[in-house]
């Protein structure tokens, strides 16, 4: 059974850090590009970061550049999102998603390009 499971979310103060994990089961992530998305209440799901199947290509939304870093560990079949200097506006449910092969630069942030999704993990940034 193909499954993606996110973990690592929680409550953190502004300026703090969290590291999210996206673990795959039932398939190997080596052949998939991975996107991290987030969705806040009343808002559309938005792309946060992307990493290509080889790990050599990464993209990030302007709102998180310089603060979030995406990486992957093939041995652990896991993709990570290191989040630093967190702001209250980063509060959302964070999802990882997988796309076979890769996604063009101009569309990595579009959810419909991804075939598999995790259930999400809540990140709350508040004092």
C-alpha positions in Angstrom: 0.0 0.0 0.0 1.4 3.3 -1.1 1.5 5.7 1.8 3.1 9.0 2.9 3.2 9.9 6.5 4.2 13.3 7.8 5.5 13.9 11.3 7.3 16.6 13.4 4.6 19.2 13.6 3.7 20.9 16.9 3.5 24.2 18.7 6.5 26.5 18.5 7.1 30.1 19.5 7.8 32.7 16.9 11.5 32.6 15.8 11.7 28.9 16.7 12.4 25.9 14.5 10.8 22.6 13.5 11.8 19.7 11.3 9.1 17.9 9.4 9.5 14.4 8.0 7.7 12.7 5.2 8.2 9.0 5.3 7.1 6.7 2.5 6.0 3.1 2.6 5.0 0.8 -0.1 7.2 2.5 -2.7 10.6 4.1 -2.9 10.9 7.8 -3.1 14.0 7.7 -5.3 11.8 8.0 -8.4 9.6 10.7 -7.1 9.8 14.4 -6.8 8.4 15.6 -3.5 6.5 18.8 -2.7 5.7 20.2 0.7 2.4 22.1 0.8 0.5 23.9 3.6 -3.1 24.9 4.2 -4.3 27.4 6.7 -8.0 27.7 7.7 -10.0 29.4 5.1 -7.1 29.5 2.6 -6.1 27.5 -0.4 -3.4 24.9 -0.3 -0.1 26.5 -1.2 3.2 25.1 -2.3 6.1 25.6 0.1 9.1 23.7 -1.2 10.0 21.1 -3.8 12.8 18.7 -4.3 13.5 16.7 -7.5 13.9 12.9 -7.5 17.7 13.2 -7.5 17.7 15.9 -4.9 19.6 18.2 -7.2 16.7 20.5 -7.9 14.9 22.5 -5.2 12.4 25.3 -5.3 10.8 27.3 -2.6 8.0 29.8 -2.2 9.2 33.4 -1.8 7.5 33.5 1.7 9.9 30.8 3.0 13.1 31.4 1.1 16.1 31.6 3.5 14.0 30.1 6.3 13.0 26.6 5.1 15.2 23.9 3.7 14.1 20.8 1.9 16.2 17.6 1.8 15.9 13.9 1.2 17.5 10.8 2.6 17.3 7.8 0.2 18.5 5.3 2.8 15.6 6.3 5.1 13.1 6.8 2.2 12.3 10.1 3.8 12.1 13.8 2.8 12.5 16.6 5.3 11.5 20.2 5.7 13.7 22.1 8.1 11.8 25.2 9.2 13.6 28.1 11.0 12.7 31.6 12.0 9.1 30.6 12.1 6.4 33.2 12.0 2.7 33.1 13.1 1.8 33.2 9.4 3.5 29.9 8.9 0.7 28.3 11.0 -1.0 25.6 8.9 -1.4 21.9 8.2 1.6 20.8 6.3 1.4 18.1 3.7 3.9 16.2 1.6 3.1 14.9 -1.8 4.8 12.7 -4.4 5.0 13.0 -8.2 6.6 10.3 -10.3 9.6 11.7 -12.2 9.6 15.4 -11.8 7.5 18.6 -12.2 8.4 21.6 -14.3 9.7 24.7 -12.6 6.6 26.7 -13.5 4.1 24.3 -11.9 5.8 22.6 -8.9 3.5 24.5 -6.6 0.3 23.3 -8.2 -1.3 20.5 -6.1 -2.9 18.6 -8.9 0.5 17.6 -10.3 1.1 15.2 -7.4 -0.3 11.7 -7.3 0.2 10.8 -3.6 -0.5 12.8 -0.5 0.1 12.4 3.2 -2.5 13.1 5.9 -0.8 16.3 7.1 0.8 17.5 10.3 -0.2 20.6 12.2 2.3 23.4 12.7 1.3 26.2 15.1 3.5 29.2 15.6 2.3 31.2 18.6 3.6 32.8 21.8 
